[in-house]
Amino acid sequence: MVDAFGGGYRNTRHPTGDTIRTVTASETNPVDPGPAQPSRGRRGLVVAVAAVVLAAVIAGHRLIPNVAGLGSMIDSGAPFLGLGIPVLALAALLRRSRLALLAVLLPTLVWAGLFGTAWLPTGGGGTVALRVASQNLRVGNPDPAATVSALATTEPDLIGLQEVGDDIRGSAALRDRYPYQATESTIALWSRFPMREHVGVDTGLGWNRALRAVVETPQGDVVVYVVHLGSARAGDTATRDRTVGMLAATLRRESAERLIVLGDFNTASTDRAITPLTDLLADAQADAGRGLGFTWPAAMPVTRPDHVLYRGLTAASAGVVRTPASDHRAVTAGFR
């Protein structure tokens, strides 16, 4: 016989006389299970591959070809590549994949090794004998005196300034605090200590936007460079790169035992373009600061174009100061 659903059955009689109905295979009508579901391991494979790729990009961002400034731009934003880590971790949790979670550890460890160590205790400390600061005042600053006055409250012995106008050069209050001043176009150095000499420095811009001064500190002479290197824009870093190269060539010829170079380099500390300078000099923020020390833009900084580099001294402290009216935060460093 055939039932209403297309299945079949047959009746048989048991030796006791009872009738037994035997259901045929078609009557069970098993439900189609549908397509096979991927295992948890396979579900997390895409996330795991993405984690490995992210780790490779973080570790090797300086190996990305610098075509039209692309590599330099990625270098500058390299610390923010770490933002992909929590996204991948969340995806791994949603996939409930152990493979993906383990893979996310790889970019986490790479990022921590390259950038996370900046928050660890450094070799700074000790009595500070010389304090320096650097500030890009910003062209069109409505109150540059207020900017420098705020910076002066940190009591630096030397202040390097960039994008200086005539209004700040004539500040009597600041002149009383820093009686020794050297200027070169839009660059200035203010000092509590005498300066025996100062000259302009050519960085290939067509005019001198850097200066070199010999400062007579109580601990002895220190040669100080204040620089404002060429601008870098998305797709155009040639001018900046040229000025970095020319400054590096000048510093290779510099014979001073104790040397400080500060200013606006228009080059992030993570950018491969700064290597010619950091191969010659140490970085105060890296040696004695805490964190990455971002300075631009001032309202919410995402990169660090402002630096204090040095040799022949020991960095005891380094930091960043928020000042009014400028689009850059200031950088400071103390030496012993």
Disulfide bonds with the S-S distance in Angstrom:
none
